[in-house]
Amino acid sequence: MKALDTSELLLARGIENSLQYCLYSNAIFLAERLFALRKCEETAYLLATACIRHNKVQRASAVLAGYQSPENRYLAAWCFFEQNKLREAEESLRWNEKEEEIPGKAAGHYLLGLVYQRSNRKNKAVDQFKKSLEKDPTMWMAYVALCDLGSCPDPDVYFSKDESTVLSMQEQASEDAGVQQSSATTSQGGLSCLIAPMETTTCYSERQRPPQIVGRTTQEEEYVTPYHTPKRLSSPFSRSSRIASMSNPPLQTNNALPKSGDFRTPSPEAKKSNVLPPSVRRNNKPLSTPHEPMGSLRKLGRLSFSSRSSDRVEQQVVSATEKSTHDNFSVMKLLRTLGKAQLMLSLFYCDAAIQALESLPPAQYQTGYVLSMVGRAYYEMLDYNSALQAFEQCQHLDFTYTDGLEYFSSIMWHLRMETELSFLSQYLLSVDRNSSAAWCAMGNLFSLQKDPETAIRCLKRAVLLAPRLSYAHSLIGHEYILKEDYDTAMACFRTALAINEREYHAWYGLGQVFHKQEKYKLADYHYRCAIKINPRSSLLYYHLANVCDACKSYNDALEAYDKAIELNAKNYVARFERARLYAKIHRHKDATEELIELSNLVPKEPAVHYLLGKLAKQSGDRKLAMQYFMFALDLDPKSRLYKHCLENIDSPDDAEDL
């Protein structure tokens, strides 16, 4: 093999320094010069790497055309995947049928799993994600992908290996990759070494900032020490004392008794009528995230290692091991705990997810990733106050963290926090205008201001930046429902389902469209599909009960109302509707008992007193009926319905009025 001459060595060193210090334009310029001098696997890899770092993915894939080393094939596959050329990406990874030949080892299996997932080959995707985790348990995103696909991976299985075993697996994979690269280079008459080993340095893309290192506290010495959520820290998004103090606000009502299905997306603390339930509209998660190139893009110095550099790396590993042992900190135990939380959250067992997260050491709990998971879990439980607190703490600890903050803005939408939501949306845009969460926040703001046209434009900007963010597609669909453009709304929901078939908000949205169109059988089917994905949602059962009621399937409706109340005893809307249904099927005693109990829980809800008055009137107790009607009118003096009932207290009632 031909040795490097002085000119080539100078260029190689310059490329190394440029990439190390994030001077990507300079790295591309020098890599072009070196590639022109000597076209081989290594120089193609260097030029492609520089292009990828500078977000020139299409050019990188063109540079890699025709080169067959494992690392170049992986890099080419990654470029094709980023360009949504799934067939080319698969061909680059699976150039033969031997699994061991997939380049990139664990990363290659993960990338192939993403290709299968995006091309709707779920079973193959699950297999590849599992193989990725088996080869390297630190491939966390493969575990997340399995959870998102509903595969229910067992964290005790995938994160049970000893840390030294995992480290040996990673080192063996690196050595195998080095041998493959050396063999490919030798066979093509290229170079076996270009650049001396780099110093231990991590480079970040120009859009990234290096993570903040949080010092380990002494509390971490006992890993199992539970972490209790601290008192909320002040942040730019702190709520007013009025909202903060409202843990269980009383229901309110419109002038007329609400009918089942006659609602949009009410909120428990914000809408004029809390007889209308908080909607499922704003409860989903973004599934797609941008994928960075090769988890460990081959460091330039890995083309050859000197004995001196190997000793240095070995010493660093030993030092890290000693420190880990001294602190009694286990990475695999950490991954098992996070894995359990991720699994429970994907199955919507939110209490268990929160319990697992709170068992983390404080230094791990107080990070953006974990706190956003906590906020999401509370959000799915409809505990908006606790969810808001978690997201506020997340922002306080890391004001640049934006992942998952579309839920933060949706919480503010539910709580009618228009001022805070306006500030949040402007703030997120100032942090990163290319953040989908920022544009979701802006869309939620305009939706709250009853401007669906502008809300849709903002949400479409979000899906332009993150095309596979199924939650944003669902939000767009709900805005079209407000405009009564049902065909477009259904198209948006179906797009969300094409991206993620477990997007239960899209199933709910389709059910809502069919419900409004009085196609009750279709609405029933889609609500049940949503419940199959999220069987822990009280609201989904509530909407299913409404459809069954409309179909006059009263037994099914009562069963669904019972389940909704069982899942959330504070779902007073479901309790009211169940009482109304009791009255409709002439179970007046059950209806009266339910309403009396409800009147004690929400004494300022006029609809409850109104229905009690109707029942008293039907039972012949005119005096009691008048008393209840007067209570209702006192709470809502503008209601013509309540005035009419008082004025016609002696007139017979139609049972259908219930």
C-alpha positions in Angstrom: 0.0 0.0 0.0 1.2 3.4 -0.9 2.2 5.6 2.0 0.9 9.2 2.4 3.0 11.9 0.9 3.5 15.2 2.7 0.7 16.9 0.7 -1.9 14.3 1.5 -0.9 14.1 5.1 -1.3 17.9 5.4 -4.8 17.8 3.9 -5.8 14.9 6.1 -4.6 16.8 9.2 -6.5 19.8 8.1 -9.7 17.8 7.6 -9.3 16.3 11.0 -8.9 19.7 12.7 -11.8 21.2 10.7 -14.2 18.5 11.7 -13.0 18.6 15.3 -13.7 22.3 15.5 -17.0 22.2 13.5 -15.6 24.1 10.5 -17.5 22.0 8.0 -17.1 24.2 5.0 -13.4 24.2 5.4 -13.5 20.4 5.9 -15.4 19.9 2.7 -12.9 22.1 0.8 -9.9 20.1 2.0 -11.7 16.8 1.6 -12.4 17.6 -2.0 -8.7 18.3 -2.6 -7.7 15.0 -1.0 -10.4 13.1 -2.9 -9.2 14.6 -6.1 -5.6 13.5 -5.3 -6.6 9.9 -4.3 -10.0 8.4 -4.9 -10.5 5.5 -2.5 -12.8 4.2 0.3 -11.3 6.4 3.0 -11.2 9.7 1.1 -14.8 9.1 -0.1 -15.8 8.5 3.5 -14.1 11.7 4.7 -15.7 13.8 2.0 -19.1 12.3 2.6 -18.8 12.8 6.4 -17.9 16.4 5.9 -20.9 16.9 3.6 -23.2 15.2 6.1 -22.0 17.4 9.0 -22.7 20.4 6.8 -26.3 19.1 6.0 -25.4 18.3 2.4 -26.9 14.8 2.4 -27.7 14.5 -1.3 -24.1 15.4 -2.2 -22.8 12.9 0.3 -24.8 10.1 -1.3 -23.4 11.0 -4.7 -19.9 10.9 -3.4 -20.4 7.4 -1.9 -21.8 5.9 -5.1 -19.8 2.9 -6.1 -17.9 2.5 -2.8 -18.6 -0.8 -1.0 -16.8 -0.7 2.3 -19.2 -1.5 5.2 -18.9 2.0 6.6 -19.5 3.7 3.3 -22.5 1.5 2.7 -24.0 2.4 6.0 -23.3 6.1 5.4 -24.9 5.8 2.0 -28.0 4.0 3.5 -28.3 6.8 6.0 -28.2 9.4 3.3 -30.8 7.5 1.2 -33.1 7.2 4.3 -32.8 10.9 5.0 -33.9 11.6 1.4 -36.8 9.1 1.8 -35.3 6.7 -0.8 -36.2 3.6 1.2 -35.5 1.1 -1.5 -32.0 2.4 -2.1 -31.4 2.5 1.7 -32.5 -1.1 2.1 -30.3 -2.2 -0.9 -27.3 -0.5 0.6 -27.8 -2.2 3.9 -28.8 -5.6 2.5 -26.5 -6.0 -0.4 -26.5 -9.8 0.4 -28.8 -12.0 2.6 -26.3 -12.6 5.4 -27.4 -10.8 8.5 -23.8 -10.5 9.8 -22.9 -8.5 6.7 -25.2 -5.6 7.6 -22.9 -2.6 8.0 -22.9 -0.6 11.2 -23.7 -3.6 13.4 -26.4 -2.4 15.9 -26.7 0.9 14.2 -27.2 -0.8 10.9 -30.0 -3.0 12.3 -31.6 0.1 13.8 -31.5 1.9 10.5 -32.9 -1.0 8.6 -35.7 -1.2 11.2 -36.5 2.4 10.5 -36.6 1.6 6.8 -39.0 -1.3 7.4 -41.1 0.8 9.8 -41.5 3.6 7.3 -42.5 1.2 4.5 -45.2 -0.4 6.8 -43.4 -3.7 7.3 -44.0 -3.8 11.1 -42.9 -7.4 11.8 -39.6 -6.9 10.0 -39.1 -3.6 11.7 -39.6 -5.2 15.1 -37.1 -8.0 14.3 -34.4 -5.4 13.3 -35.0 -3.3 16.4 -34.7 -6.3 18.6 -31.4 -7.4 16.9 -30.1 -3.8 17.3 -30.7 -4.0 21.1 -29.3 -7.5 21.3 -26.0 -6.3 19.7 -25.8 -3.1 21.7 -28.2 -2.5 24.7 -27.3 1.2 24.6 -29.3 1.6 21.4 -32.0 3.3 23.4 -33.9 4.6 20.4 -34.4 1.0 19.1 -36.1 0.3 22.4 -38.3 3.4 22.1 -39.2 2.3 18.5 -40.3 -1.1 19.8 -42.5 0.6 22.4 -44.0 2.9 19.8 -44.8 -0.1 17.6 -46.7 -1.7 20.5 -44.2 -4.6 20.7 -44.0 -4.4 24.5 -40.3 -5.1 25.0 -39.2 -6.3 28.4 -36.6 -4.0 29.9 -35.4 -6.7 32.2 -34.4 -8.8 29.1 -32.7 -6.1 27.0 -31.0 -4.3 29.8 -29.9 -7.2 31.9 -26.3 -7.6 30.7 -23.4 -6.6 32.9 -21.8 -3.3 31.9 -18.4 -4.9 31.3 -20.1 -7.4 28.9 -21.8 -4.6 27.0 -18.5 -2.7 26.8 -16.8 -5.8 25.4 -19.6 -6.2 22.8 -19.1 -2.6 21.7 -15.3 -3.0 21.5 -15.6 -6.2 19.5 -18.0 -4.5 17.1 -15.5 -1.6 16.6 -12.7 -4.1 16.0 -14.8 -6.0 13.5 -15.6 -2.8 11.7 -11.9 -1.9 11.6 -11.0 -5.3 10.1 -13.8 -4.9 7.4 -12.6 -1.5 6.5 -9.0 -2.6 6.3 -10.0 -5.6 4.1 -12.0 -3.4 1.8 -9.2 -0.9 1.5 -6.6 -3.6 0.8 -8.8 -5.2 -1.9 -9.2 -1.9 -3.7 -5.6 -0.9 -3.4 -6.4 2.1 -1.3 -4.9 3.4 1.9 -5.0 1.6 5.2 -4.3 4.7 7.2 -4.7 8.3 6.6 -4.8 10.2 9.8 -3.3 9.8 13.3 -5.8 9.3 16.1 -7.9 12.2 17.2 -7.9 13.4 20.7 -10.9 12.5 22.7 -13.3 15.2 21.5 -17.0 15.3 20.7 -18.2 17.4 17.8 -21.7 18.7 17.5 -23.6 19.9 14.5 -24.1 23.5 14.0 -27.7 23.2 15.1 -26.8 21.4 18.3 -25.4 22.6 21.5 -23.3 20.4 23.8 -25.3 18.8 26.6 -25.0 20.4 30.0 -23.2 18.1 32.4 -25.0 17.9 35.7 -22.7 17.0 38.6 -23.6 13.8 40.4 -24.9 14.4 43.9 -24.2 12.3 47.0 -27.8 11.1 46.8 -26.9 9.1 43.8 -24.7 6.7 45.8 -27.9 4.9 46.6 -29.5 4.4 43.2 -32.9 3.2 44.6 -33.4 6.3 46.6 -36.8 7.6 45.5 -37.0 11.1 44.2 -39.9 13.2 45.3 -41.0 16.0 43.0 -39.7 19.2 44.5 -41.7 22.3 44.9 -42.2 23.9 41.6 -39.5 26.4 40.7 -40.4 29.7 39.3 -40.2 29.9 35.5 -41.2 32.3 32.7 -44.3 30.2 32.3 -45.6 30.2 35.9 -49.4 30.3 36.1 -51.4 32.9 37.9 -52.4 32.1 41.4 -56.0 31.8 40.3 -55.3 28.9 38.0 -52.8 27.3 40.3 -55.3 27.2 43.1 -58.1 25.6 41.1 -57.6 21.9 41.6 -61.2 20.8 41.2 -63.2 23.7 39.8 -67.0 23.5 39.8 -68.9 22.7 36.7 -70.7 25.4 34.8 -73.2 25.1 32.1 -74.8 26.9 29.2 -78.4 28.0 29.4 -79.7 24.8 27.8 -78.9 21.3 29.0 -76.1 20.0 26.9 -76.8 17.1 24.7 -74.4 14.2 24.2 -72.0 14.8 21.3 -72.8 18.5 21.3 -69.3 19.7 22.0 -65.9 20.4 20.4 -62.9 20.2 22.6 -63.8 21.4 26.1 -61.4 21.7 29.0 -62.1 21.0 32.6 -60.9 24.4 33.9 -61.6 26.6 30.9 -64.7 26.1 28.9 -68.0 27.7 29.9 -69.6 24.2 30.5 -67.7 21.6 32.3 -70.6 19.3 31.7 -68.7 19.0 28.4 -65.6 16.9 28.9 -62.0 17.8 28.3 -61.3 16.7 24.8 -58.9 14.0 23.6 -57.8 16.4 20.9 -54.6 17.5 22.5 -53.2 14.4 23.9 -50.8 12.8 21.5 -47.0 12.4 21.0 -44.7 13.1 18.3 -43.3 10.0 16.9 -40.8 11.0 14.4 -37.6 12.7 15.3 -34.6 13.6 13.1 -32.0 10.9 13.0 -28.4 11.8 13.2 -25.8 10.1 11.0 -24.2 6.9 12.3 -24.4 6.8 16.1 -20.6 6.9 16.1 -19.4 8.2 12.7 -16.1 6.6 12.3 -13.6 9.0 13.9 -11.0 10.0 11.4 -8.3 8.5 13.6 -10.0 5.1 13.6 -8.5 4.3 10.2 -5.4 3.2 12.2 -4.7 3.2 15.9 -1.2 3.7 17.3 -0.3 1.7 20.5 0.0 5.0 22.3 -3.6 6.0 21.5 -4.9 2.6 22.4 -3.2 2.9 25.8 -4.8 6.3 26.3 -8.3 5.1 25.5 -7.8 2.0 27.7 -6.8 4.3 30.6 -9.9 6.4 30.1 -12.1 3.3 30.2 -10.5 2.1 33.4 -10.8 5.5 35.0 -14.5 5.7 34.0 -15.1 2.2 35.4 -13.5 3.1 38.7 -15.5 6.3 39.0 -18.7 4.4 38.2 -18.0 1.8 40.8 -17.1 4.4 43.3 -20.4 6.2 42.8 -22.3 3.0 42.8 -24.0 4.0 39.6 -25.2 1.5 37.1 -25.9 2.5 33.5 -27.8 -0.7 32.8 -29.9 -0.2 35.9 -30.7 3.3 34.7 -31.7 2.0 31.3 -33.9 -0.7 32.9 -35.7 2.0 35.0 -36.1 4.3 32.0 -37.2 1.3 29.9 -39.9 0.4 32.3 -41.1 4.0 32.3 -41.1 4.1 28.5 -43.0 0.8 28.3 -45.6 1.8 30.8 -46.1 5.2 29.1 -46.5 3.5 25.7 -49.2 1.3 27.3 -50.8 4.3 29.0 -50.1 3.0 32.5 -49.1 6.5 33.5 -49.1 6.0 37.2 -46.5 3.2 36.9 -44.5 5.3 34.5 -44.4 8.2 36.9 -43.5 5.9 39.8 -40.6 4.5 37.8 -39.3 7.9 36.8 -39.5 9.2 40.3 -37.3 6.4 41.5 -34.4 7.8 39.4 -31.5 9.7 41.1 -32.1 13.4 41.2 -29.4 14.2 38.7 -31.1 11.9 36.2 -34.7 13.0 37.1 -33.9 16.7 36.7 -33.2 16.5 32.9 -35.3 17.7 30.0 -35.9 14.2 28.7 -37.2 12.7 31.9 -39.3 15.7 33.0 -40.9 15.8 29.5 -41.9 12.2 30.0 -43.3 13.0 33.4 -45.3 15.9 31.9 -46.6 13.6 29.1 -47.7 11.0 31.6 -49.6 13.5 33.7 -51.1 14.9 30.5 -52.4 11.5 29.4 -54.0 11.2 32.9 -55.7 14.6 32.3 -53.9 16.0 35.4 -53.1 19.2 33.6 -51.8 21.1 36.7 -49.2 18.4 37.5 -48.3 18.2 33.8 -47.8 21.9 33.6 -45.6 21.8 36.7 -43.4 19.2 35.1 -43.0 21.1 31.9 -42.3 24.3 33.8 -39.6 22.6 35.7 -38.2 21.2 32.5 -38.0 24.7 31.0 -36.4 26.0 34.2 -33.6 23.4 34.1 -33.0 23.6 30.4 -34.5 26.6 28.6 -33.3 25.4 25.2 -35.0 22.0 25.4 -37.9 21.8 22.9 -38.6 18.1 22.4 -42.1 17.2 23.4 -43.1 20.7 24.2 -46.1 20.5 21.8 -47.8 18.9 24.8 -46.8 21.8 27.0 -48.6 24.2 24.6 -51.6 21.8 24.4 -51.9 21.9 28.2 -52.1 25.7 28.1 -54.7 25.4 25.4 -56.8 23.2 27.7 -56.4 25.6 30.6 -57.2 28.6 28.5 -53.8 30.2 29.4 -53.8 32.5 26.4 -51.1 35.0 27.7 -48.8 32.2 28.8 -49.3 30.3 25.6 -48.5 33.4 23.6 -45.3 33.9 25.5 -44.3 30.3 25.1 -44.9 30.2 21.4 -42.8 33.4 20.9 -40.1 32.1 23.1 -39.9 28.7 21.4 -39.6 30.5 18.0 -36.8 32.6 19.4 -35.0 29.5 20.5 -35.4 27.6 17.2 -37.6 28.7 14.4 -37.2 25.2 12.8 -38.7 23.5 15.9 -42.0 21.7 15.1 -43.0 22.2 18.8 -42.7 26.0 18.4 -45.2 26.0 15.4 -47.5 23.6 17.2 -47.5 26.1 20.1 -48.3 28.9 17.7 -51.1 26.8 16.1 -52.6 26.1 19.6 -52.5 29.8 20.3 -54.5 30.8 17.3 -56.9 27.9 17.9 -57.5 29.2 21.4 -58.2 32.6 19.8 -60.8 30.9 17.6 -58.8 31.6 14.4 -58.7 28.1 12.8 -57.4 29.4 9.5 -54.2 30.8 11.0 -53.9 27.8 13.4 -54.0 25.5 10.4 -51.2 27.5 8.6 -49.0 27.3 11.7 -49.7 23.6 12.2 -48.9 22.9 8.5 -45.6 24.6 9.1 -45.0 22.2 11.9 -45.6 19.1 9.7 -43.4 20.7 7.0 -40.6 20.7 9.5 -41.4 17.3 10.9 -43.5 15.4 8.3 -43.8 12.3 10.5 -45.2 14.2 13.5 -48.5 12.4 13.6 -49.8 14.5 16.5 -49.6 17.7 14.4 -51.6 16.0 11.6 -54.2 15.1 14.2 -54.4 18.7 15.5 -54.9 20.0 11.9 -57.7 17.5 11.5 -59.4 18.9 14.6 -59.1 22.4 13.3 -60.9 21.3 10.1 -63.7 19.8 12.2 -64.2 23.3 13.7 -64.6 24.6 10.2 -67.0 21.7 9.5 -64.7 20.6 6.6 -65.1 17.0 7.5 -63.6 15.5 4.3 -60.3 17.4 4.8 -60.4 16.5 8.5 -60.7 12.8 7.7 -57.8 13.1 5.2 -55.6 14.6 8.0 -56.5 11.9 10.4 -55.8 9.2 7.9 -52.4 10.8 7.2 -51.7 10.6 10.9 -52.6 6.9 10.9 -50.5 6.2 7.9 -47.5 7.6 9.8 -48.4 5.9 13.1 -51.3 3.4 13.3 -51.2 3.7 17.1 -52.1 7.4 16.9 -55.3 7.0 18.9 -56.1 10.7 18.6 -56.6 10.2 14.9 -58.9 7.3 15.5 -60.8 9.5 18.0 -60.9 12.3 15.4 -62.4 10.0 12.8 -65.0 8.9 15.3 -65.8 12.4 16.1 -66.4 13.2 12.4 -68.7 10.3 12.0 -70.5 11.1 15.3 -71.2 14.6 14.0 -72.5 13.2 10.7 -74.7 10.9 12.7 -73.0 7.8 11.3 -73.1 6.2 14.7 -72.0 2.7 13.7 -68.8 4.1 12.1 -68.3 6.4 15.0 -68.6 3.4 17.4 -66.0 1.4 15.4 -63.4 4.2 15.4 -63.9 5.0 19.1 -63.4 1.3 19.9 -60.2 1.3 17.8 -58.9 4.2 19.8 -59.8 2.4 23.1 -58.0 -0.7 21.9 -54.8 1.4 21.7 -55.4 3.4 24.9 -57.7 1.4 27.2 -56.9 3.7 30.1 -58.7 6.8 28.7 -61.8 7.8 30.6 -62.7 10.3 27.8 -62.7 7.7 25.1 -65.2 5.6 27.0 -67.2 8.7 27.6 -67.5 9.4 23.9 -68.2 5.7 23.1 -71.1 5.9 25.7 -72.5 8.9 23.9 -72.6 7.1 20.6 -74.2 4.0 22.2 -76.8 6.3 23.8 -77.5 7.9 20.4 -78.0 4.4 18.9 -80.3 3.5 21.8 -78.0 0.8 23.0 -78.6 1.8 26.6 -76.9 -1.2 28.2 -73.7 -0.7 26.2 -73.9 3.0 27.0 -74.2 2.4 30.8 -71.3 -0.1 30.6 -69.1 2.6 28.9 -70.1 5.3 31.4 -69.3 2.9 34.2 -65.9 2.3 32.8 -65.2 6.0 32.2 -66.0 6.7 35.8 -64.0 3.8 37.1 -60.9 5.1 35.2 -61.5 8.7 36.5 -63.7 9.3 39.4 -63.4 13.0 38.7 -65.0 12.7 35.3 -68.2 14.5 36.5 -69.4 14.8 32.9 -69.7 11.1 32.6 -71.5 10.9 35.9 -74.0 13.5 34.8 -74.6 11.8 31.5 -75.1 8.5 33.3 -77.6 10.1 35.6 -79.4 11.5 32.6 -79.5 8.0 31.0 -80.8 6.5 34.2 -83.7 9.0 34.0 -84.3 8.2 30.4 -84.7 4.5 31.1 -86.9 5.2 34.1 -84.4 4.3 36.8 -85.3 7.5 38.6 -84.0 6.4 42.0 -80.5 5.7 40.6 -80.6 9.0 38.7 -81.6 11.0 41.8 -78.9 9.4 44.0 -76.3 10.1 41.3 -77.4 13.7 40.9 -77.6 14.4 44.6 -74.0 13.1 45.1 -72.9 15.1 42.1 -74.6 18.3 43.4 -72.4 18.0 46.5 -69.3 17.6 44.4 -70.1 20.4 42.0 -72.7 22.6 43.8 -72.4 25.5 41.3 -73.4 23.4 38.2 -76.9 24.5 37.2 -77.6 21.6 34.9 -77.4 19.2 37.8 -80.1 21.1 39.8 -82.2 21.4 36.6 -82.2 17.7 36.1 -83.0 17.1 39.7 -86.0 19.5 39.3 -87.2 17.6 36.3 -87.1 14.3 38.2 -88.9 15.8 41.2 -91.6 17.2 38.9 -92.1 13.8 37.3 -92.4 12.2 40.7 -95.1 14.8 41.6 -93.1 16.8 44.2 -93.9 20.2 42.8 -92.4 22.1 45.7 -89.0 20.3 45.5 -89.0 20.8 41.7 -89.5 24.5 42.1 -86.7 24.7 44.6 -84.2 22.9 42.2 -85.3 25.1 39.3 -84.7 28.2 41.4 -81.2 27.0 42.3 -80.5 26.5 38.6 -81.8 29.9 37.7 -79.8 31.6 40.5 -76.6 30.0 39.1 -77.5 31.0 35.5 -79.9 34.0 35.6 -79.8 34.4 31.8 -81.1 30.9 31.0 -84.4 31.0 29.3 -84.8 27.2 29.8 -84.8 27.5 33.6 -87.2 30.5 33.5 -89.5 28.5 31.3 -89.5 25.6 33.7 -90.4 27.8 36.6 -93.2 29.5 34.6 -94.7 26.2 33.6 -94.2 24.3 36.8 -97.8 23.0 36.7 -97.6 21.9 33.1 -97.0 18.2 32.4 -93.5 17.2 31.3 -92.6 15.0 28.3 -90.3 12.2 29.4 -88.2 12.8 26.3 -87.1 16.2 27.7 -84.7 14.3 29.9 
